[in-house]
Amino acid sequence: MPAPPGLDGMRSARVSSPGQLQGAAVAGQPEHPAGQPEEQPDGALKALAEQYGLTPSAQRPTMARYIAELARRWTFIIQFATARNIAMYTGAKLGQLWQLLSPLLNAAVYFLIFGLIIKGVSRGVPNYLPFLVTGVFVFSFTQRAVLTTSKVITESLPLIRALQFPRAALPLGYVMIELQQLALSMAVLFVIILAYGEPLTWYWLLLIPALALQVMFTAGVGLMAARIGARVNDFSQLLPFLLRTWLYLSGVLFSVQQLVIEHARHTWAVDLLQLNPANIYITLARDSLLQSARKSTFGFHQYNAAKCNAYKAFVAGHPTPAQHHSVAPKHLLYYSGSCRATFISSHLWQIGAGWAVVALVFGFWFFWRKEVNYGRG
């Protein structure tokens, strides 16, 4: 088929700079008499491109189109996560057992330090071992997902430069990898909880929406970390320290309720700890799985000043004579349920949903804004 009039001239033209065409841009038009590039207005170039059906080679798709393309590749994302999980520990002798051993060893170290050596942290917490293991397993999911997504763009440059696909598939794929590992960790967690005497109840079903909100939040934070890590090379080096600090502020090792009592004068600091999204999702998971956590939550029972004050005295390290003789410590630990609930502790689901939606929407938009820049030098 013969080329449209003027197309041969376009092919022979040499583009020197934006808005300029060197040589005969269109057949029949003479070159600039001085041999210099002839400037073309931007509107003329745009009209010329539209006339011959030319589009930019690198153009960010609209948000709706981007989401549609990402949805079409969702099966690939899941299969990619499964394949990476299988290959992750192939070279190790214990293989896939490391997916279970890693969080268990972390929990064992924390229990040795904070449950046996430094007992002040576990003071006032019934069934501290299930309390601790639940917090470690839930937080580890977000911690590892954010850490891996911060490096996913720089480590996948050959794939990005070779294939055209929504770049958000990469950080979301790594979030799915950590989610599959979390599912295995949950199976181990269930065994530990039951072995420690916690009953199997219908509350366990609440773990599903609690983890769903956490996955949404983690995906949003992972997308933000992926964009920042793609532009700032030192970010992945700094991130482990930030995540470790986040761990110590998220109620993984201690009960935030105790800080509410011990630091009641510093309400702003205590409120920030309670609003911490990691603390909220950990608390929702604990309340779903641990009956001891539910019964010891502020506001679980009707307010009783005597029991609440007795618990406060015990946490402060000043037990009354009655507590030494007539009240068993195990029963005293549940007296916290007779204290008044704070506004934040009574709205955990609403706050958790808010964090999840805001993080996912903003994180997706934040990542999408630089879609055409990923993979460039």
C-alpha positions as a printed NumPy array, in Angstrom:
array([[  0.   ,   0.   ,   0.   ],
       [  1.541,   3.37 ,  -0.91 ],
       [  2.378,   5.642,   1.986],
       [  0.184,   8.7  ,   2.516],
       [  1.434,  11.899,   0.871],
       [  4.112,  13.482,   2.946],
       [  4.861,  10.388,   5.039],
       [  8.098,   9.638,   3.187],
       [  9.215,  13.137,   3.963],
       [  8.463,  12.602,   7.62 ],
       [ 10.51 ,   9.397,   7.662],
       [ 13.506,  11.206,   6.195],
       [ 13.208,  14.047,   8.647],
       [ 15.565,  14.179,  11.584],
       [ 14.171,  15.464,  14.84 ],
       [ 16.691,  17.771,  16.451],
       [ 14.826,  19.033,  19.502],
       [ 11.265,  19.406,  20.774],
       [  9.332,  21.678,  18.435],
       [ 11.89 ,  21.435,  15.646],
       [ 12.229,  19.247,  12.532],
       [ 15.469,  19.154,  10.579],
       [ 15.314,  18.404,   6.873],
       [ 12.223,  18.305,   4.696],
       [  9.517,  17.731,   7.284],
       [  6.839,  17.341,   4.65 ],
       [  7.409,  16.422,   1.025],
       [  7.52 ,  19.427,  -1.216],
       [  8.618,  21.89 ,   1.455],
       [ 12.16 ,  23.226,   1.051],
       [ 14.703,  23.03 ,   3.82 ],
       [ 15.465,  26.161,   5.79 ],
       [ 17.596,  28.328,   3.487],
       [ 20.324,  28.794,   6.078],
       [ 20.523,  25.057,   6.738],
       [ 19.394,  25.621,  10.297],
       [ 16.543,  23.698,  11.991],
       [ 13.204,  25.192,  11.141],
       [ 11.118,  25.778,  14.234],
       [  7.643,  24.335,  14.227],
       [  4.954,  25.426,  16.654],
       [  3.827,  22.796,  19.118],
       [  0.317,  22.919,  17.715],
       [  1.562,  22.084,  14.224],
       [  3.506,  19.066,  15.489],
       [  0.509,  17.843,  17.439],
       [ -1.749,  18.193,  14.406],
       [  0.8  ,  16.415,  12.242],
       [  1.018,  13.524,  14.712],
       [ -2.766,  13.221,  14.858],
       [ -2.987,  13.288,  11.054],
       [ -0.81 ,  10.193,  10.713],
       [ -2.018,   8.426,  13.868],
       [  1.207,   8.901,  15.836],
       [  1.137,   8.672,  19.639],
       [  3.858,   9.22 ,  22.274],
       [  5.872,   6.059,  22.942],
       [  5.878,   6.736,  26.696],
       [  2.624,   8.125,  27.988],
       [  0.982,   7.603,  31.364],
       [ -2.427,   5.951,  30.931],
       [ -5.491,   7.344,  32.585],
       [ -6.301,   6.083,  36.04 ],
       [ -9.315,   4.069,  34.814],
       [ -7.333,   2.437,  32.024],
       [ -4.442,   1.735,  34.377],
       [ -6.705,  -0.043,  36.867],
       [ -8.312,  -2.045,  34.057],
       [ -4.925,  -3.182,  32.751],
       [ -3.849,  -4.102,  36.248],
       [ -7.029,  -6.134,  36.794],
       [ -6.391,  -8.064,  33.572],
       [ -3.026,  -9.153,  34.961],
       [ -4.252, -10.107,  38.433],
       [ -3.952, -13.837,  37.711],
       [ -0.342, -13.294,  36.686],
       [  0.325, -11.391,  39.925],
       [ -0.961, -14.284,  42.04 ],
       [  0.969, -16.889,  40.025],
       [  4.09 , -14.75 ,  40.208],
       [  3.789, -14.556,  44.006],
       [  3.291, -18.318,  44.278],
       [  6.297, -19.07 ,  42.08 ],
       [  8.534, -16.682,  44.028],
       [  7.431, -18.2  ,  47.312],
       [  8.322, -21.685,  46.104],
       [ 11.704, -20.564,  44.752],
       [ 12.593, -18.358,  47.722],
       [ 13.966, -21.125,  49.964],
       [ 14.834, -23.688,  47.293],
       [ 18.556, -23.503,  48.091],
       [ 18.043, -24.037,  51.841],
       [ 18.055, -27.543,  53.292],
       [ 14.901, -26.91 ,  55.29 ],
       [ 13.222, -25.371,  52.261],
       [  9.747, -23.938,  52.838],
       [  9.979, -24.614,  56.579],
       [ 11.843, -21.325,  56.88 ],
       [  8.585, -19.529,  56.137],
       [  7.368, -20.86 ,  59.472],
       [ 10.657, -20.874,  61.362],
       [ 11.532, -17.224,  60.709],
       [  8.564, -15.654,  62.578],
       [  8.746, -18.362,  65.26 ],
       [ 12.401, -17.628,  65.954],
       [ 11.665, -13.898,  66.103],
       [  8.848, -14.501,  68.578],
       [ 11.085, -16.8  ,  70.659],
       [ 13.773, -14.117,  70.901],
       [ 11.277, -11.442,  71.906],
       [  9.662, -13.741,  74.49 ],
       [ 13.062, -14.573,  75.981],
       [ 13.933, -10.901,  76.361],
       [ 10.604,  -9.285,  77.178],
       [  8.714, -12.226,  78.669],
       [ 11.376, -13.785,  80.867],
       [ 14.227, -11.329,  81.342],
       [ 12.495,  -7.933,  81.285],
       [  9.187,  -8.883,  82.884],
       [  7.949,  -5.325,  83.275],
       [  6.815,  -5.354,  79.652],
       [  4.563,  -8.38 ,  80.14 ],
       [  3.18 ,  -7.12 ,  83.469],
       [ -0.575,  -6.765,  83.318],
       [ -0.983,  -8.827,  80.118],
       [ -2.803, -12.165,  80.441],
       [ -1.402, -15.005,  78.327],
       [  1.59 , -12.983,  77.23 ],
       [  3.039, -15.607,  74.859],
       [ -0.02 , -15.754,  72.521],
       [ -0.288, -11.977,  72.89 ],
       [  3.32 , -11.556,  71.767],
       [  3.294, -14.139,  68.96 ],
       [  0.139, -12.646,  67.441],
       [  1.69 ,  -9.2  ,  67.398],
       [  4.957, -10.43 ,  65.883],
       [  3.257, -12.428,  63.116],
       [  0.85 ,  -9.641,  62.139],
       [  3.443,  -6.87 ,  62.188],
       [  6.02 ,  -8.971,  60.325],
       [  3.701,  -9.11 ,  57.321],
       [  3.624,  -5.334,  56.916],
       [  7.281,  -4.942,  57.85 ],
       [  8.576,  -7.409,  55.284],
       [  6.181,  -6.269,  52.557],
       [  7.227,  -2.621,  52.853],
       [ 10.902,  -3.564,  52.943],
       [ 10.748,  -5.696,  49.788],
       [  8.577,  -3.277,  47.799],
       [ 11.028,  -0.444,  48.468],
       [ 13.582,  -2.267,  46.279],
       [ 11.308,  -3.889,  43.716],
       [ 11.672,  -1.254,  40.971],
       [ 15.461,  -1.052,  41.071],
       [ 15.809,  -4.841,  41.232],
       [ 13.414,  -5.383,  38.303],
       [ 14.881,  -2.93 ,  35.778],
       [ 15.565,  -5.573,  33.066],
       [ 11.95 ,  -6.753,  33.247],
       [ 10.591,  -3.203,  33.249],
       [ 12.654,  -2.186,  30.238],
       [ 11.822,  -5.323,  28.276],
       [  8.046,  -5.552,  28.745],
       [  5.132,  -3.141,  28.784],
       [  2.836,  -3.699,  31.778],
       [  1.45 ,  -1.689,  34.705],
       [  4.412,  -1.205,  37.016],
       [  2.14 ,  -1.394,  40.061],
       [  1.937,  -5.139,  39.419],
       [  5.445,  -5.516,  40.862],
       [  4.925,  -4.047,  44.367],
       [  1.459,  -5.61 ,  44.565],
       [  2.981,  -8.959,  43.611],
       [  5.446,  -8.733,  46.479],
       [  2.646,  -7.854,  48.891],
       [  0.924, -11.051,  47.734],
       [  4.142, -12.98 ,  48.403],
       [  4.147, -11.802,  52.009],
       [  0.415, -12.472,  52.308],
       [  0.927, -16.113,  51.313],
       [  3.663, -16.404,  53.924],
       [  1.356, -14.805,  56.488],
       [ -1.249, -17.483,  55.742],
       [  1.282, -20.174,  56.655],
       [  2.266, -18.254,  59.774],
       [ -1.374, -18.022,  60.82 ],
       [ -1.648, -21.827,  60.718],
       [  1.234, -22.052,  63.185],
       [ -0.246, -19.248,  65.274],
       [ -3.55 , -21.107,  65.592],
       [ -1.736, -24.158,  66.978],
       [  0.164, -22.042,  69.51 ],
       [ -2.975, -20.255,  70.67 ],
       [ -4.974, -23.449,  71.122],
       [ -2.071, -25.185,  72.86 ],
       [ -1.843, -22.303,  75.308],
       [ -5.473, -22.72 ,  76.347],
       [ -7.229, -20.08 ,  74.27 ],
       [-10.645, -21.378,  73.093],
       [-11.807, -21.622,  69.486],
       [-14.757, -19.216,  69.136],
       [-16.771, -17.466,  66.431],
       [-14.68 , -14.357,  67.056],
       [-11.943, -16.008,  65.03 ],
       [-13.908, -15.177,  61.878],
       [-13.269, -11.5  ,  62.562],
       [ -9.637, -12.147,  61.743],
       [-10.556, -12.232,  58.026],
       [-11.807,  -8.613,  57.757],
       [ -9.041,  -7.47 ,  60.13 ],
       [ -6.346,  -8.928,  57.875],
       [ -8.154,  -7.656,  54.759],
       [ -7.913,  -4.099,  56.089],
       [ -4.258,  -4.64 ,  56.924],
       [ -3.551,  -5.943,  53.408],
       [ -5.169,  -2.837,  51.901],
       [ -3.111,  -0.585,  54.144],
       [  0.108,  -2.514,  53.451],
       [ -0.475,  -2.414,  49.687],
       [ -0.843,   1.365,  49.812],
       [  2.291,   1.848,  51.914],
       [  4.146,  -0.613,  49.667],
       [  3.271,   1.411,  46.572],
       [  4.543,   4.565,  48.241],
       [  7.745,   2.812,  49.295],
       [  8.23 ,   1.489,  45.744],
       [  8.084,   4.964,  44.207],
       [ 10.376,   6.515,  46.823],
       [ 12.83 ,   3.619,  46.586],
       [ 12.948,   3.956,  42.795],
       [ 14.072,   7.593,  43.024],
       [ 16.101,   7.617,  46.279],
       [ 18.759,   4.917,  46.344],
       [ 19.484,   5.333,  50.051],
       [ 15.867,   4.827,  51.061],
       [ 16.15 ,   1.026,  51.249],
       [ 19.153,   1.427,  53.575],
       [ 17.289,   3.74 ,  55.938],
       [ 14.004,   1.853,  55.882],
       [ 14.996,  -1.056,  58.207],
       [ 15.726,   1.433,  60.998],
       [ 12.402,   3.189,  60.447],
       [ 10.536,  -0.117,  60.498],
       [ 12.298,  -1.233,  63.668],
       [ 11.303,   2.005,  65.366],
       [  7.744,   1.491,  64.129],
       [  7.758,  -1.987,  65.675],
       [  8.666,  -0.647,  69.111],
       [  5.886,   1.952,  68.898],
       [  3.139,  -0.406,  67.691],
       [  2.277,  -2.444,  70.765],
       [  3.888,  -5.592,  69.381],
       [  5.799,  -6.273,  72.601],
       [  3.635,  -4.447,  75.142],
       [  0.062,  -3.445,  75.831],
       [ -0.792,   0.099,  74.799],
       [ -3.522,   0.013,  77.47 ],
       [ -0.84 ,   0.083,  80.148],
       [  0.594,   3.262,  78.67 ],
       [ -2.88 ,   4.8  ,  78.701],
       [ -2.903,   4.221,  82.462],
       [  0.723,   4.991,  83.249],
       [  0.932,   8.125,  81.085],
       [ -2.567,   9.53 ,  81.394],
       [ -1.165,  13.056,  81.707],
       [  0.435,  12.857,  78.256],
       [ -2.785,  12.26 ,  76.392],
       [ -1.48 ,  13.456,  73.019],
       [  1.364,  10.907,  73.018],
       [ -0.906,   8.076,  74.15 ],
       [ -3.488,   9.004,  71.513],
       [ -0.825,   8.852,  68.795],
       [  0.182,   5.369,  69.945],
       [ -3.434,   4.243,  69.875],
       [ -3.976,   5.765,  66.406],
       [ -0.892,   4.012,  65.045],
       [ -2.31 ,   1.858,  62.188],
       [ -0.01 ,  -1.072,  63.012],
       [ -1.28 ,  -1.063,  66.602],
       [ -4.873,  -0.955,  65.403],
       [ -4.542,  -3.993,  63.112],
       [ -2.598,  -5.926,  65.755],
       [ -5.269,  -5.148,  68.349],
       [ -8.044,  -6.231,  65.979],
       [ -6.236,  -9.525,  65.351],
       [ -5.669, -10.113,  69.066],
       [ -9.277,  -9.341,  69.929],
       [-10.371, -11.806,  67.24 ],
       [ -8.159, -14.711,  68.308],
       [ -7.513, -14.249,  72.038],
       [-10.328, -14.415,  74.532],
       [ -7.899, -13.148,  77.16 ],
       [ -7.296, -10.022,  75.071],
       [-11.02 ,  -9.381,  74.614],
       [-11.86 ,  -9.78 ,  78.301],
       [ -9.028,  -7.487,  79.37 ],
       [ -9.927,  -4.73 ,  76.894],
       [-11.093,  -1.428,  78.37 ],
       [-14.874,  -1.298,  78.368],
       [-15.451,  -5.041,  78.03 ],
       [-17.33 ,  -5.059,  81.359],
       [-19.479,  -2.411,  82.943],
       [-17.382,   0.271,  84.584],
       [-16.297,  -0.647,  88.098],
       [-14.151,   1.941,  89.852],
       [-12.821,  -0.444,  92.508],
       [-11.652,  -3.07 ,  90.024],
       [-10.254,  -0.465,  87.64 ],
       [ -8.268,   1.216,  90.415],
       [ -7.006,  -2.162,  91.597],
       [ -5.702,  -2.889,  88.102],
       [ -4.092,   0.551,  87.866],
       [ -2.335,  -0.002,  91.189],
       [ -1.103,  -3.402,  90.057],
       [  0.279,  -2.044,  86.768],
       [  1.966,   0.821,  88.617],
       [  3.687,  -1.718,  90.87 ],
       [  1.791,  -0.79 ,  94.034],
       [ -0.582,  -3.683,  94.775],
       [ -2.859,  -3.343,  97.768],
       [ -2.773,  -5.836, 100.658],
       [ -6.019,  -7.338,  99.343],
       [ -4.336,  -8.043,  96.036],
       [ -1.543,  -9.915,  97.798],
       [ -3.927, -12.28 ,  99.567],
       [ -7.486, -12.461,  98.264],
       [ -7.146, -11.769,  94.535],
       [ -5.183, -14.113,  92.303],
       [ -2.973, -12.266,  89.788],
       [ -4.655, -14.078,  86.892],
       [ -8.026, -12.637,  87.882],
       [ -6.519,  -9.222,  88.538],
       [ -5.242,  -8.989,  84.973],
       [ -8.832,  -9.01 ,  83.704],
       [ -9.835,  -6.108,  85.937],
       [ -8.737,  -3.793,  83.129],
       [-11.973,  -4.774,  81.367],
       [-13.822,  -2.827,  84.066],
       [-12.118,   0.456,  83.122],
       [-13.754,   2.913,  80.77 ],
       [-12.907,   2.525,  77.095],
       [-11.226,   5.395,  75.31 ],
       [-12.786,   6.879,  72.2  ],
       [-10.101,   5.314,  70.012],
       [-10.3  ,   1.85 ,  71.538],
       [-14.071,   1.795,  71.027],
       [-13.789,   2.731,  67.318],
       [-10.976,   0.45 ,  66.164],
       [-12.841,  -0.945,  63.151],
       [-13.802,   2.489,  61.83 ],
       [-10.289,   3.865,  62.276],
       [ -8.733,   0.749,  60.776],
       [-10.992,   1.004,  57.719],
       [-10.12 ,   4.682,  57.351],
       [ -6.382,   3.986,  57.442],
       [ -6.788,   1.183,  54.87 ],
       [ -8.783,   3.252,  52.36 ],
       [ -6.633,   6.372,  52.67 ],
       [ -3.356,   4.447,  52.37 ],
       [ -4.494,   2.395,  49.375],
       [ -6.037,   5.286,  47.428],
       [ -3.214,   7.726,  48.073],
       [ -0.51 ,   5.09 ,  47.601],
       [ -1.956,   3.992,  44.253],
       [ -2.272,   7.587,  43.033],
       [  1.216,   8.415,  44.31 ],
       [  2.737,   5.464,  42.429],
       [  0.688,   6.008,  39.243],
       [  1.842,   9.631,  38.945],
       [  5.386,   8.497,  38.041],
       [  4.441,   5.455,  35.96 ],
       [  6.409,   6.568,  32.878],
       [  9.568,   7.262,  34.898],
       [ 10.101,   3.744,  36.251],
       [ 12.894,   1.957,  34.427],
       [ 14.652,   5.06 ,  33.165],
       [ 18.281,   5.669,  33.994]])
